[in-house]
Amino acid sequence: MAEAEIKLGDVVWLKSGGPAMTINGFNANNAFVCSWFVENKADSASFFAVALTKEKPKSNVTAA
């Protein structure tokens, strides 16, 4: 199955798991800038498309 195109405003997850993240933009390395919340704390980071999926993982486990 082909990966769905990721664009600004999409909700994505890391293929390895974690919280839902929103695509906010792109950085100088053409990686997606993502933001998310964990217990009312906002965070953000950049990820390449190969690490992201638009499909919610079946078991979404986050680190404590």
Biotite code that builds the C-alpha atoms (Angstrom):
import biotite.structure as struc

atoms = struc.array([
    struc.Atom([0.000, 0.000, 0.000], chain_id="A", res_id=1, res_name="MET", atom_name="CA", element="C"),
    struc.Atom([1.380, 3.434, -0.916], chain_id="A", res_id=2, res_name="ALA", atom_name="CA", element="C"),
    struc.Atom([1.839, 6.028, 1.805], chain_id="A", res_id=3, res_name="GLU", atom_name="CA", element="C"),
    struc.Atom([-0.706, 8.857, 1.740], chain_id="A", res_id=4, res_name="ALA", atom_name="CA", element="C"),
    struc.Atom([0.705, 12.278, 0.899], chain_id="A", res_id=5, res_name="GLU", atom_name="CA", element="C"),
    struc.Atom([1.433, 14.327, 4.019], chain_id="A", res_id=6, res_name="ILE", atom_name="CA", element="C"),
    struc.Atom([0.604, 18.039, 3.940], chain_id="A", res_id=7, res_name="LYS", atom_name="CA", element="C"),
    struc.Atom([0.301, 21.035, 6.261], chain_id="A", res_id=8, res_name="LEU", atom_name="CA", element="C"),
    struc.Atom([-2.379, 20.610, 8.908], chain_id="A", res_id=9, res_name="GLY", atom_name="CA", element="C"),
    struc.Atom([-2.446, 16.800, 8.732], chain_id="A", res_id=10, res_name="ASP", atom_name="CA", element="C"),
    struc.Atom([-2.478, 14.735, 11.904], chain_id="A", res_id=11, res_name="VAL", atom_name="CA", element="C"),
    struc.Atom([0.309, 12.129, 11.844], chain_id="A", res_id=12, res_name="VAL", atom_name="CA", element="C"),
    struc.Atom([2.047, 9.644, 14.106], chain_id="A", res_id=13, res_name="TRP", atom_name="CA", element="C"),
    struc.Atom([5.574, 8.292, 14.200], chain_id="A", res_id=14, res_name="LEU", atom_name="CA", element="C"),
    struc.Atom([5.638, 4.805, 12.719], chain_id="A", res_id=15, res_name="LYS", atom_name="CA", element="C"),
    struc.Atom([7.394, 3.732, 15.930], chain_id="A", res_id=16, res_name="SER", atom_name="CA", element="C"),
    struc.Atom([4.470, 5.067, 18.037], chain_id="A", res_id=17, res_name="GLY", atom_name="CA", element="C"),
    struc.Atom([3.825, 8.107, 20.200], chain_id="A", res_id=18, res_name="GLY", atom_name="CA", element="C"),
    struc.Atom([1.254, 10.891, 20.424], chain_id="A", res_id=19, res_name="PRO", atom_name="CA", element="C"),
    struc.Atom([-0.742, 12.344, 17.548], chain_id="A", res_id=20, res_name="ALA", atom_name="CA", element="C"),
    struc.Atom([1.130, 15.285, 15.986], chain_id="A", res_id=21, res_name="MET", atom_name="CA", element="C"),
    struc.Atom([0.082, 18.116, 13.658], chain_id="A", res_id=22, res_name="THR", atom_name="CA", element="C"),
    struc.Atom([2.193, 19.100, 10.640], chain_id="A", res_id=23, res_name="ILE", atom_name="CA", element="C"),
    struc.Atom([3.017, 22.821, 11.054], chain_id="A", res_id=24, res_name="ASN", atom_name="CA", element="C"),
    struc.Atom([5.603, 23.389, 8.332], chain_id="A", res_id=25, res_name="GLY", atom_name="CA", element="C"),
    struc.Atom([8.914, 22.330, 6.853], chain_id="A", res_id=26, res_name="PHE", atom_name="CA", element="C"),
    struc.Atom([12.478, 23.033, 7.920], chain_id="A", res_id=27, res_name="ASN", atom_name="CA", element="C"),
    struc.Atom([15.595, 23.796, 5.843], chain_id="A", res_id=28, res_name="ALA", atom_name="CA", element="C"),
    struc.Atom([16.283, 20.042, 5.460], chain_id="A", res_id=29, res_name="ASN", atom_name="CA", element="C"),
    struc.Atom([12.803, 19.419, 3.959], chain_id="A", res_id=30, res_name="ASN", atom_name="CA", element="C"),
    struc.Atom([11.687, 17.599, 7.107], chain_id="A", res_id=31, res_name="ALA", atom_name="CA", element="C"),
    struc.Atom([8.202, 18.136, 8.516], chain_id="A", res_id=32, res_name="PHE", atom_name="CA", element="C"),
    struc.Atom([7.905, 20.326, 11.616], chain_id="A", res_id=33, res_name="VAL", atom_name="CA", element="C"),
    struc.Atom([5.397, 18.636, 13.942], chain_id="A", res_id=34, res_name="CYS", atom_name="CA", element="C"),
    struc.Atom([3.782, 19.753, 17.202], chain_id="A", res_id=35, res_name="SER", atom_name="CA", element="C"),
    struc.Atom([1.916, 17.797, 19.867], chain_id="A", res_id=36, res_name="TRP", atom_name="CA", element="C"),
    struc.Atom([0.721, 17.929, 23.460], chain_id="A", res_id=37, res_name="PHE", atom_name="CA", element="C"),
    struc.Atom([1.432, 15.531, 26.319], chain_id="A", res_id=38, res_name="VAL", atom_name="CA", element="C"),
    struc.Atom([-0.325, 16.314, 29.600], chain_id="A", res_id=39, res_name="GLU", atom_name="CA", element="C"),
    struc.Atom([-0.895, 20.004, 28.694], chain_id="A", res_id=40, res_name="ASN", atom_name="CA", element="C"),
    struc.Atom([2.753, 20.465, 27.664], chain_id="A", res_id=41, res_name="LYS", atom_name="CA", element="C"),
    struc.Atom([3.322, 21.546, 24.061], chain_id="A", res_id=42, res_name="ALA", atom_name="CA", element="C"),
    struc.Atom([6.335, 20.185, 22.207], chain_id="A", res_id=43, res_name="ASP", atom_name="CA", element="C"),
    struc.Atom([7.638, 20.156, 18.650], chain_id="A", res_id=44, res_name="SER", atom_name="CA", element="C"),
    struc.Atom([10.311, 18.505, 16.520], chain_id="A", res_id=45, res_name="ALA", atom_name="CA", element="C"),
    struc.Atom([11.184, 17.813, 12.892], chain_id="A", res_id=46, res_name="SER", atom_name="CA", element="C"),
    struc.Atom([10.802, 14.411, 11.231], chain_id="A", res_id=47, res_name="PHE", atom_name="CA", element="C"),
    struc.Atom([11.363, 13.121, 7.706], chain_id="A", res_id=48, res_name="PHE", atom_name="CA", element="C"),
    struc.Atom([8.345, 11.703, 5.875], chain_id="A", res_id=49, res_name="ALA", atom_name="CA", element="C"),
    struc.Atom([9.764, 8.166, 5.995], chain_id="A", res_id=50, res_name="VAL", atom_name="CA", element="C"),
    struc.Atom([9.244, 8.164, 9.801], chain_id="A", res_id=51, res_name="ALA", atom_name="CA", element="C"),
    struc.Atom([5.620, 9.376, 9.702], chain_id="A", res_id=52, res_name="LEU", atom_name="CA", element="C"),
    struc.Atom([2.239, 7.813, 8.976], chain_id="A", res_id=53, res_name="THR", atom_name="CA", element="C"),
    struc.Atom([-1.262, 9.249, 8.639], chain_id="A", res_id=54, res_name="LYS", atom_name="CA", element="C"),
    struc.Atom([-2.781, 6.028, 9.971], chain_id="A", res_id=55, res_name="GLU", atom_name="CA", element="C"),
    struc.Atom([-3.260, 5.844, 13.732], chain_id="A", res_id=56, res_name="LYS", atom_name="CA", element="C"),
    struc.Atom([-1.163, 2.953, 15.087], chain_id="A", res_id=57, res_name="PRO", atom_name="CA", element="C"),
    struc.Atom([-3.199, 0.047, 16.462], chain_id="A", res_id=58, res_name="LYS", atom_name="CA", element="C"),
    struc.Atom([-1.369, 0.223, 19.810], chain_id="A", res_id=59, res_name="SER", atom_name="CA", element="C"),
    struc.Atom([-0.265, 3.803, 20.410], chain_id="A", res_id=60, res_name="ASN", atom_name="CA", element="C"),
    struc.Atom([2.226, 3.515, 23.285], chain_id="A", res_id=61, res_name="VAL", atom_name="CA", element="C"),
    struc.Atom([3.951, 6.637, 24.605], chain_id="A", res_id=62, res_name="THR", atom_name="CA", element="C"),
    struc.Atom([7.001, 6.783, 26.827], chain_id="A", res_id=63, res_name="ALA", atom_name="CA", element="C"),
    struc.Atom([6.387, 7.817, 30.416], chain_id="A", res_id=64, res_name="ALA", atom_name="CA", element="C"),
])
